[in-house]
């Protein structure tokens, strides 16, 4: 009788050990999966680049400016090529410079002539705008598109005979 009790106790203990190990294994796997999901979520939420700060003056100027004229599908508008701009960026912790070459698309030939006559004023406006930017402002596609919009808006504020419809960057180097 004592042997039967020992066998019964031994028989009951073995499944508990196997079941206990299986439970621990399942709990560990669930913990690893939850930890990996939490790590992925934390990486996506906390390590994405911060959006570029928005200048209130630029934002209000963009809201007030009329939308650019969309060219007709087969219409090629006049272009004015600008000499390259080389400016220091406004980064405080490092010295970086920007070299950019661009072409300005205008609504007609009359505007192209006006742009050529006002080239010193246009270069001054663009130089001041470019030198006010930081590397973080220009390192993303959104930053470059915002820069194009700001250039178009500022040039349209001084052009009298028509409109600047677009700006095309033909070279863009930040070092």
Secondary structure, DSSP 8 states (H G I E B T S, - for coil): -HHHHHHHHHHHHHHHHHHHHHHHHHHHHHHHHHHHHHHHHHHHHHSS-------HHHHHHHHHS-------TT----EEE---EEEE---SSS--EEEEEEEEEESSHHHHHHHHHTHHHHHHHHHHHHHT--HHHHSSHHHHHHHHHHHHHHHHTT--SS-EEEEEEEEEEE-
